[in-house]
Amino acid sequence: MSINLKNLESQIALAKMWLLRAGKHPLSIYLDMLEDNQYPDASFANLQPLVDVFVARCEQWRTIELSLPSATIKHFLGAKDRLHCLERLSFMGDIDWDISCQDISVVFATAPKLRSLSFDNLYGTQLQLPWQQLHDLSVDGEISAQSCLDILKTAPSLQECEFWIRFTETGITQAPSSITLPMLRSMTIWFSGNPQDLPYFFSTFHLPTIQELAIYAANIRRNMAIPTQLIFPSVVADAIVAMISHGSLLKLGLSLQSTTQITPASAVSILRAAPNLMELSLMEGAALVLSREFVDQFNASNACLVPKLQKLELQCLDGFDIHIALAMIEDRYLANYRNVNPLKQLLLKWDMDDPIDSALTSRLILMTHSGLDVQLCNDTTPIELA
């Protein structure tokens, strides 16, 4: 329901009718505010009668999504200690944790079945969440690396997590204590700012069951001073290798901005630590590692990389040598390696200034005739090969 403070009476009637029809079934509720920026905080007090209609049935809440200002959370205090069926909770609006943590904790902390939590725009300095039973956690809002670690320390049951991290220029001076997440299967990290904290951040984790890992780098300011020894290729690659060294990784995505963050050698070391990998995505600067040096290691006859690889996704951008990439793929697909599964799917994202020429198209068509599923797209628009 999109709340309009100018039309609350009719919305209260509509909410009552909807809840009456729902009977005793589990409820999924979405509440947002129309043009909330035009209302002063004092006017949010008028929301209480409408919120009370929903709170009266809070024992039936299974999923609730709130895209409301932080100042409105206190209106849900009537749900305290009554959220016995709540499984999914999402805050889609701006949440300043330093201001809202008390209200959120009081209302939602006692939710024994809560397994999924997401914040669309979270800010704050002391981000210690009051839930330890979570399975899925998504936090957007450019929180600090330290805040991310503080959150994960209190979530030992996590199975999937996604964070957007804003690394500060101050940096972490020493590696934090180890964090073990024994059930975590999937981790996605978006980071921006100074990557100085990256090696310490990744070296913190002990992830014995990790199956999916994705690391995405936003643009780094050109004038930002980055210590040479802490740039991605060696130190952070070693940390990632340690994190995935249990051999359980099945899916890996790397989207890095330039070769200052990843090199062919560091990419080889990461892939060598993932012998069971089935899906690989190399985007942005990570795709540029496909040099002859990398290809020689990727298809080495005595010990090729990721022998179980089934799906490969590449971003074709300026500087990317498509011919080296296709030669690598053809060699892997057509060669009869012992104990190596043939590649099944190739996805190419074309972001080059030059158009796709007929010779390249013909080459890709021949690959499809050999049984390889080849998909070509520009942004999200598919490009027909025929």
C-alpha positions in Angstrom: 0.0 0.0 0.0 1.3 3.5 -0.9 0.3 5.7 1.9 -1.0 9.2 1.2 -1.3 11.3 4.4 -4.0 13.4 2.7 -6.3 10.4 2.2 -5.9 8.3 5.3 -9.5 7.6 6.1 -10.2 5.8 2.8 -6.9 4.0 3.1 -7.8 2.8 6.6 -11.1 1.5 5.2 -9.3 -0.3 2.4 -6.7 -1.9 4.7 -9.5 -3.2 7.0 -11.3 -4.7 4.0 -8.2 -6.3 2.7 -7.3 -7.8 6.1 -10.9 -9.1 6.5 -10.7 -10.9 3.2 -7.3 -12.4 4.2 -8.9 -14.1 7.1 -6.4 -16.1 9.1 -3.9 -16.7 6.2 -0.3 -15.5 6.5 0.2 -11.9 5.5 2.7 -10.3 3.2 2.6 -6.5 3.6 4.3 -3.7 1.7 4.0 -0.1 2.9 5.5 3.0 1.3 4.9 6.7 1.4 3.8 8.9 -1.5 5.9 12.0 -1.8 7.1 11.5 1.8 9.7 14.3 1.3 7.0 17.0 1.4 5.8 16.0 4.9 7.5 17.2 8.1 8.3 14.5 10.7 5.6 15.9 12.9 2.9 14.9 10.4 3.9 11.3 10.6 2.0 11.0 13.8 -1.2 10.9 11.7 0.0 7.5 10.5 -0.8 5.8 13.8 -4.4 4.8 13.1 -3.5 3.2 9.8 -0.5 1.4 11.2 -2.6 0.2 14.1 -4.9 -1.6 11.6 -2.0 -3.7 10.3 -0.4 -4.1 13.8 -3.7 -5.6 15.0 -2.9 -8.6 12.8 0.9 -8.7 13.2 0.7 -12.3 14.5 -0.1 -13.2 10.9 2.8 -11.3 9.3 5.1 -13.5 7.3 6.7 -10.9 5.1 6.9 -7.2 5.6 8.5 -4.6 3.4 8.7 -1.0 4.7 9.7 1.8 2.4 9.0 4.5 5.1 11.1 7.2 6.7 13.0 6.3 9.9 10.8 8.5 12.0 7.8 6.2 11.3 9.2 3.0 12.7 8.2 3.9 16.2 4.5 3.6 15.1 4.9 -0.2 14.9 5.8 -0.6 18.7 2.5 -2.4 19.2 3.9 -5.4 17.3 6.6 -5.9 20.0 6.9 -9.6 21.1 4.0 -10.6 18.7 5.9 -11.4 15.5 6.0 -15.1 16.0 5.5 -15.9 12.3 7.6 -13.2 10.7 10.1 -14.8 8.2 11.2 -11.9 5.9 11.8 -8.3 6.8 12.9 -5.5 4.4 13.6 -1.8 4.9 13.4 -0.2 1.5 13.8 3.4 2.6 16.6 5.4 4.2 17.5 4.0 7.6 20.0 5.8 9.8 20.9 3.0 12.3 22.3 5.4 14.8 18.9 7.0 15.1 16.5 4.1 14.4 18.3 1.1 16.0 16.4 1.4 19.3 12.9 1.5 17.6 13.8 -1.3 15.1 15.3 -3.5 17.8 12.3 -3.0 20.2 9.8 -3.8 17.4 11.4 -6.5 15.4 14.2 -8.1 17.5 11.9 -10.7 19.0 11.0 -12.6 15.8 12.1 -16.2 16.3 11.3 -17.3 12.7 13.0 -14.3 11.0 15.4 -15.7 8.4 15.7 -13.0 5.7 16.6 -9.4 6.3 17.4 -6.6 3.8 18.3 -2.9 4.0 18.1 -0.9 0.8 19.8 2.2 2.2 21.4 1.7 5.6 23.7 4.2 7.3 25.3 4.4 10.7 28.5 3.8 12.7 27.5 1.2 15.2 25.9 -1.5 13.1 25.4 -4.4 15.4 22.1 -6.1 14.4 20.0 -7.9 17.1 19.4 -11.0 15.1 21.6 -14.1 15.2 19.3 -16.6 13.4 19.4 -15.0 10.0 19.9 -17.1 6.9 19.8 -14.4 4.2 21.1 -10.8 4.7 21.4 -8.0 2.2 22.8 -4.6 3.2 23.1 -1.7 0.8 24.0 1.9 1.8 27.8 2.0 1.5 28.6 0.9 5.1 32.2 0.6 6.3 34.2 -2.5 6.2 34.3 -2.6 10.0 30.5 -2.3 10.2 30.2 -5.2 7.8 32.5 -7.3 10.0 30.6 -6.3 13.2 27.4 -7.5 11.6 28.8 -10.8 10.4 30.3 -11.6 13.8 26.7 -11.8 15.2 25.2 -13.9 12.3 26.7 -17.4 12.5 23.8 -19.0 10.8 24.0 -17.0 7.5 23.7 -18.9 4.3 23.6 -16.0 1.9 24.8 -12.4 2.2 25.3 -9.3 0.1 27.0 -6.1 1.2 27.9 -2.8 -0.4 31.0 -1.6 1.4 32.5 1.9 1.4 36.2 1.5 2.3 37.6 4.5 4.1 40.8 6.2 3.3 42.0 5.6 6.9 42.3 1.9 6.4 42.5 -1.0 8.9 45.9 -1.0 10.6 45.8 -4.7 11.5 43.9 -7.8 10.5 40.8 -8.3 12.6 40.1 -11.6 14.4 38.8 -14.5 12.3 35.1 -14.8 11.6 33.8 -18.3 10.9 30.5 -18.6 9.0 30.1 -22.4 8.8 26.8 -22.4 6.8 27.5 -19.5 4.3 27.1 -20.7 0.8 26.9 -17.4 -1.1 28.6 -14.1 -0.6 28.4 -11.0 -2.8 30.6 -7.9 -2.0 30.4 -4.6 -3.7 33.1 -2.2 -2.7 34.1 1.4 -3.4 36.6 3.8 -2.1 40.2 2.9 -1.1 40.9 -0.8 -1.5 43.6 -0.7 1.2 41.3 -2.7 3.5 40.6 -5.4 1.0 43.3 -7.9 2.0 42.5 -7.6 5.7 38.8 -7.8 5.0 38.9 -11.0 3.0 41.6 -12.7 5.2 39.2 -12.4 8.2 36.7 -15.0 6.9 36.8 -18.7 7.4 34.1 -20.1 5.0 34.3 -23.9 4.9 31.1 -24.3 2.7 31.2 -21.3 0.4 29.9 -22.2 -3.1 29.2 -18.8 -4.7 31.4 -15.7 -4.4 31.1 -12.4 -6.3 33.3 -9.4 -5.9 32.4 -6.1 -7.7 34.5 -3.0 -7.6 33.0 0.5 -8.1 35.1 3.3 -9.6 38.1 4.4 -7.5 38.9 8.0 -7.5 42.0 8.7 -9.6 43.6 11.0 -7.1 43.3 8.5 -4.2 46.7 7.3 -2.9 46.8 3.5 -2.8 49.9 1.8 -1.2 51.5 -0.3 -3.9 51.9 -3.3 -1.8 48.2 -3.4 -1.0 46.8 -3.3 -4.5 44.7 -6.2 -5.5 46.9 -8.6 -7.5 49.1 -10.4 -4.9 47.9 -9.6 -1.4 44.2 -9.7 -1.9 44.4 -12.7 -4.3 46.2 -14.6 -1.5 43.4 -13.6 0.9 40.8 -14.9 -1.5 42.7 -18.1 -2.2 42.7 -18.7 1.6 39.0 -18.0 1.8 38.1 -20.5 -1.0 40.8 -23.0 -0.4 38.4 -25.7 0.9 37.6 -26.4 -2.7 33.8 -26.1 -2.4 33.4 -23.0 -4.7 31.1 -23.6 -7.7 30.5 -20.1 -8.9 32.8 -17.1 -9.1 32.2 -13.6 -10.3 34.9 -10.9 -10.5 34.2 -7.4 -11.7 37.2 -5.2 -11.1 38.1 -1.9 -12.6 41.6 -2.3 -14.0 44.7 -4.4 -14.1 45.9 -2.6 -10.9 43.4 -4.8 -9.1 43.9 -8.1 -10.9 46.6 -9.6 -13.1 46.8 -12.8 -15.1 49.0 -14.3 -12.4 46.6 -13.4 -9.5 43.6 -14.7 -11.5 45.4 -18.0 -12.1 46.1 -18.4 -8.4 42.5 -17.8 -7.5 41.2 -20.3 -10.1 43.7 -22.9 -9.1 42.2 -22.8 -5.7 38.7 -23.6 -7.1 39.0 -27.0 -8.9 35.3 -27.6 -8.7 34.3 -24.3 -10.2 31.4 -24.6 -12.7 30.5 -21.0 -13.5 32.9 -18.1 -14.0 32.1 -14.5 -14.8 34.9 -12.0 -15.6 33.7 -8.4 -16.0 35.3 -5.0 -16.4 39.1 -5.2 -15.8 38.9 -8.8 -14.7 38.1 -9.8 -18.3 41.4 -8.2 -19.4 43.4 -11.0 -17.7 42.7 -13.2 -20.8 46.2 -12.8 -22.1 48.4 -15.5 -23.6 50.0 -15.9 -20.2 46.6 -16.7 -18.7 45.5 -18.9 -21.6 48.6 -21.0 -21.3 47.7 -21.8 -17.7 44.0 -22.1 -18.3 44.5 -24.9 -20.9 47.7 -26.4 -19.6 47.7 -30.0 -20.8 49.2 -31.3 -17.5 47.0 -29.3 -15.1 44.4 -27.1 -16.7 42.4 -24.6 -14.6 38.8 -25.2 -13.5 38.4 -28.6 -15.3 34.7 -28.8 -14.4 33.8 -25.4 -15.8 30.3 -25.4 -17.5 29.5 -21.7 -18.0 31.8 -18.8 -18.9 30.7 -15.1 -18.9 32.9 -12.4 -20.4 32.6 -8.7 -20.8 34.0 -7.6 -24.2 35.2 -4.0 -23.6 37.9 -1.9 -25.2 41.3 -3.5 -24.6 39.8 -7.0 -24.5 41.3 -9.4 -27.1 38.3 -11.4 -28.3 40.4 -13.6 -30.5 42.6 -14.8 -27.6 39.5 -15.4 -25.6 37.8 -17.4 -28.4 41.0 -19.4 -29.0 41.0 -20.3 -25.4 37.4 -21.4 -25.4 37.8 -23.4 -28.6 40.8 -25.2 -27.3 39.0 -26.0 -24.0 35.8 -27.0 -25.8 37.2 -29.0 -28.7 40.3 -30.6 -27.0 40.0 -34.0 -25.5 41.4 -33.4 -22.1 41.4 -36.2 -19.6 39.1 -35.5 -16.7 37.9 -32.2 -18.2 34.3 -31.5 -18.8 33.5 -29.7 -22.0 32.3 -26.1 -21.7 28.5 -25.9 -22.3 27.6 -22.2 -22.3 29.4 -19.0 -23.3 27.9 -15.6 -22.6 29.6 -12.5 -24.2 28.6 -9.0 -23.2 29.6 -6.7 -26.0 30.6 -3.2 -24.7 33.2 -2.3 -27.4 33.0 0.8 -29.5 33.6 -1.2 -32.6 30.7 -3.2 -34.0 30.8 -7.0 -34.3 32.3 -7.9 -37.6 31.1 -10.7 -39.9 34.2 -12.9 -39.3 33.6 -12.9 -35.6 29.9 -13.7 -36.1 30.8 -16.6 -38.3 33.3 -17.9 -35.8 30.7 -17.8 -33.0 28.1 -19.6 -35.3 30.6 -22.4 -35.9 31.0 -22.8 -32.1 27.2 -23.2 -31.8 27.3 -25.8 -34.5 29.7 -27.7 -32.4 27.2 -27.9 -29.6 28.3 -24.9 -27.5 25.5 -22.6 -26.3 26.7 -19.1 -27.3 24.8 -16.0 -26.2 25.7 -12.5 -27.3 24.2 -9.3 -25.8 24.7 -5.6 -25.7 23.8 -4.4 -22.2 20.7 -6.5 -21.7 19.6 -6.6 -25.4 20.3 -10.0 -27.1 22.2 -10.0 -30.4 21.2 -12.5 -32.9 24.1 -14.5 -34.4 22.3 -15.7 -37.6 
